[in-house]
Amino acid sequence: MKKDFSHRYGLIDTLRGFWLLNMIAFHLCYDIFVIYGYDSMWYAHTGVVIWERCICTGFILLSGISLHFSRHPFRRGIIINLAGFLITAVTFFAMPSQVVWFGVLNLIGTAMLIAAALRRLFDRINPYLGAALSLLLFAVVYGVPHRYIGFFGWKICAVPDFLYQFKYAAFLGFPSEGFYSSDYFPLIPWIFIFFLGYFLWSVAARLHREELFRKGFAPLSFLGRHSLLIYLLHQPVLMGACVLFFDILKLSLPIN
């Protein structure tokens, strides 16, 4: 399938910008409620969990779609991985209680490298079949980080314990006892959402629907085009604002 690099697909940038705004709002709430102690279990509320899963799924899915338009996917994957390692280093030294091990950037960067290496194989697969298998595999192995195979809580069988004995296997989806990361997206199951995005765009191309994605909403498209830079900068800005309001100005929120 011939790749079209003539100009960007504005709707994809718009969707990325939309999820970026959601992510910024989510992290602001996390900083206020969890880090500043207004509701330490805020992140466990059902609505919050669904919101967070939707944000990250949106980003990963769009990243899989965008692999079709990357001229240098291996270089891009390395850059995104390095950005993820930077976040790990900063959180490890500046805020160890909120350290990030293999967060969403490392997942996207690594998935990009793997998918780029497999792209010729993927392009030989019927995209409908590829999308269906990707979604099915995501559902079946969603519980692997929780030591089971099944469908979103319905356990079919347990995963052997020995796979969770290796400290550095967490990035694959096998976290050892005591592992913690404030932002954790292992390859299993999340790489299959990346693959799903790749195949969904192939479906759109087969249906000749690419032009539907050309137009977007300019302000959100601008954010989407600069999502990596904004992702790296937004949390220091949010934390700086929290320090200003809660530590320096001594403001408080009327939260029970």
Helices and strands as residue ranges (DSSP letters): H 10-30, I 31-35, G 42-44, H 46-66, G 67-69, H 73-94, G 96-98, H 104-117, H 119-122, H 127-141, G 144-146, E 148-151, E 154-158, G 161-164, G 167-172, H 187-206, G 210-213, H 218-225, H 227-242, I 243-248
